[in-house]
Amino acid sequence: MRILVVNAGSSSLKLRVLDPDDRIVGSADLPAPRGQAEDAVVARAVESFGPIDAVGHRIVHGGTRYTRPVRIDREVVEHLRALTDLAPLHQPKSLAALAVVEAALPDVRAVACFDTAFHADIPAGASTYAIPREWRMRWDLRKYGFHGLSHAYASGRAAELLGRSLDGVRLVTCHLGAGASLAAVLDGRSVDTTMGFTPLDGLVMATRSGSIDPGLVLWLEEHVQMPPAELASTLEHRSGLLGLAGTADMRAILASAGAGQPDAVLALDVYHHRLRGAVAAMAAALGGLDVLVFTGGVGENAPAVRERAARDLAFLGVSLDVARNRAAGDDREIGSPGAAVRTFVIAAREDVQIAHEVRAVLGTGPAMGT
């Protein structure tokens, strides 16, 4: 089965065709669909791939209704459209890509795979906000969590590298990229995560603030009369590393910090302070830590970030082998021999996770969770 994986971001569209062995046999990185010109480019790319047997769409938000991948039909599309307010930056782009690909492949089965699904069953103690019950019930206000496809793949791949199932394994996956989140994984299932009701929560990210005191937002609204739209835009697009260091590029920040540039030093201090505390919180949710995984653009490609994180987490038993950590290569172990916590670098492969979920839904692969 040749599966087309459609991954729509806020400004780009990644198309990957995977064969039955999960090898990429077709690929295109395109501008996100936003008009007839872009739609035509996407349609031509899809046609160039040749025969496609099924399509898997990455959908950021499934709400409380979609906690597993689902075959796409008109009803599903309408429900996904109704969730746009919960993910206004991503959901419209996913739906636009879905429409373009469906028009190009009208008779091909399509499956929606959700970033929120991996976290759908985290315990109520972790998912519930301490706000009035009527608010929570009326508007489905809860921690949803995101990056679930990446966390699911990384934890499953870690099991392969460990040579065992994840039964009884306490694992923290660190998806560190432009967006960043952690997941606490026990027995292969998410039990906590750092992103919350929206992807704005949690770690410091490239342009997103991560967790801040809600009172700060209220103060800006009340005392500065800052409009909600400006607040949202600033916290999403002008905060995080960009707000601290003047750039969202981790490579540039590491270089500037190495030269003693104060804003870059501060940005790394804040970034690592939040990362250290969040990993410790995930370990607390698990009752300890057996495996630590780094994935995502920064997690995979910034050895200095991993080294500092390991030093900060030495109290949990994390220790890196310097040569292993700095070496290039595919998915690999980078921890010191005999360290209490085993540490891995794993390439983010949401496309593979989506392909597995598509096969499971269509009955052409193993059942989910196996």
Stockholm file with secondary structure:
# STOCKHOLM 1.0

chainA/1-370         MRILVVNAGSSSLKLRVLDPDDRIVGSADLPAPRGQAEDAVVARAVESFGPIDAVGHRIVHGGTRYTRPVRIDREVVEHLRALTDLAPLHQPKSLAALAVVEAALPDVRAVACFDTAFHADIPAGASTYAIPREWRMRWDLRKYGFHGLSHAYASGRAAELLGRSLDGVRLVTCHLGAGASLAAVLDGRSVDTTMGFTPLDGLVMATRSGSIDPGLVLWLEEHVQMPPAELASTLEHRSGLLGLAGTADMRAILASAGAGQPDAVLALDVYHHRLRGAVAAMAAALGGLDVLVFTGGVGENAPAVRERAARDLAFLGVSLDVARNRAAGDDREIGSPGAAVRTFVIAAREDVQIAHEVRAVLGTGPAMGT
#=GR chainA/1-370 SS CCEEEEEECSSEEEEEEECTTCCEEEEEEEECCCSHHHHHHHHHHHHHTCCCSEEEEEESCCTTTCSSCEECCHHHHHHHHHTGGGSTTTHHHHHHHHHHHHHHSTTSEEEEEETTGGGTTSCHHHHCCSSCHHHHHHHTCSCCCCCHHHHHHHHHHHHHHHTSCCTTCEEEEEEESSSEEEEEEETTEEEEESCCSSTTSSSCCSSCCCSCCHHHHHHHHHHSCCCHHHHHHHHHHSCHHHHHHSCCCHHHHHHHHHTTCHHHHHHHHHHHHHHHHHHHHHHHHHTSCSEEEEEHHHHHHCHHHHHHHHHHTGGGTCCBCHHHHHSCCSSEECBCTTCSSEEEECCCCHHHHHHHHHHHHHTSSCCTTC
#=GC SS_cons         CCEEEEEECSSEEEEEEECTTCCEEEEEEEECCCSHHHHHHHHHHHHHTCCCSEEEEEESCCTTTCSSCEECCHHHHHHHHHTGGGSTTTHHHHHHHHHHHHHHSTTSEEEEEETTGGGTTSCHHHHCCSSCHHHHHHHTCSCCCCCHHHHHHHHHHHHHHHTSCCTTCEEEEEEESSSEEEEEEETTEEEEESCCSSTTSSSCCSSCCCSCCHHHHHHHHHHSCCCHHHHHHHHHHSCHHHHHHSCCCHHHHHHHHHTTCHHHHHHHHHHHHHHHHHHHHHHHHHTSCSEEEEEHHHHHHCHHHHHHHHHHTGGGTCCBCHHHHHSCCSSEECBCTTCSSEEEECCCCHHHHHHHHHHHHHTSSCCTTC
//
